[in-house]
Structures are given as structure tokens and as C-alpha cells.
Amino acid sequence: MRKYRPDFLIRLANGDMLVLETKGIDDEEAQVKRRYLDEWARAVTAHGGFGRWRHAVARRPGELRDILAEATV
């Protein structure tokens, strides 16, 4: 995969950034993307110059409320 554009970038009320992906199927491509996204979020957060970054994947619309609640903890 050469280019990556997340489905949503959300600035949370606490200032953190959340990269939100929406996926109906958890195939191999989605799993690889999630591993790289986890690595990227940890690295950019560790750098310290761009704030704190998190990531999440929603497989069903009903998960969004829980994802957002957990991300603000």
C-alpha cells in the first residue's frame, strides 16, 4: 500500500487525535493496515511534537459511541 488516507481524523475534546477507520470485514489487508497504524500512532505520540494520537476501528455503527467514550479516557 503506497498511500493511506484514514476514513476520519477526529480531534477529541482533550486535544488528542483519533484516527478512526470503518471496516465491515476484517480481512488480511485491514489487519496489516491496523498493525502499521498502531506503529505509526505510537511513534508520532512518542515524538512528542504532534500531540497524542490514538486509533480505532469501527466494524458496526453502534460501536462509535463506545470508541469515542474510551478514547477520551
C-alpha positions in Angstrom: 0.0 0.0 0.0 1.6 3.3 -1.1 -0.9 5.9 0.1 -3.0 5.8 3.2 -5.9 8.1 3.9 -7.9 7.3 7.0 -11.6 7.4 7.0 -11.8 10.0 9.8 -9.4 12.2 11.8 -11.1 13.4 15.0 -9.7 16.0 17.4 -11.1 15.0 20.8 -12.2 17.4 23.5 -9.0 16.6 25.5 -6.8 17.6 22.5 -5.9 14.0 21.5 -6.2 13.0 17.8 -8.1 9.8 16.9 -7.7 8.1 13.6 -10.9 6.2 13.0 -11.3 3.5 10.4 -14.6 1.9 9.5 -14.4 -1.6 8.3 -17.2 -4.1 7.7 -14.9 -7.0 7.1 -11.7 -7.8 9.0 -9.6 -9.2 6.1 -5.8 -9.5 5.9 -5.4 -6.1 4.3 -7.3 -4.4 7.2 -5.2 -6.3 9.7 -2.0 -5.2 8.1 -3.2 -1.6 7.9 -4.1 -1.7 11.6 -0.7 -3.0 12.6 1.0 -0.2 10.7 -1.4 2.4 12.1 -0.7 1.2 15.6 3.1 1.5 15.0 2.6 5.0 13.4 0.4 6.2 16.3 2.9 5.1 18.9 5.8 6.7 17.0 4.2 10.0 16.4 3.0 10.2 20.0 6.5 9.2 21.3 8.0 12.0 19.1 6.0 14.5 21.3 5.8 17.3 18.8 2.4 16.4 17.4 0.4 15.6 20.5 -1.1 12.3 21.5 -2.5 10.1 18.7 -4.8 7.1 19.0 -6.5 4.8 16.6 -9.6 2.7 16.4 -11.6 0.5 14.0 -15.4 0.5 14.0 -17.0 -2.5 12.4 -20.6 -1.6 13.2 -22.2 1.9 13.6 -23.2 1.0 17.1 -19.6 0.9 18.2 -18.9 4.5 17.6 -20.2 5.8 20.9 -18.1 3.3 22.9 -15.0 4.1 20.8 -15.3 7.8 21.4 -16.0 7.3 25.1 -13.0 5.1 25.5 -10.7 7.5 23.5 -11.4 10.4 25.9 -10.3 8.4 29.0 
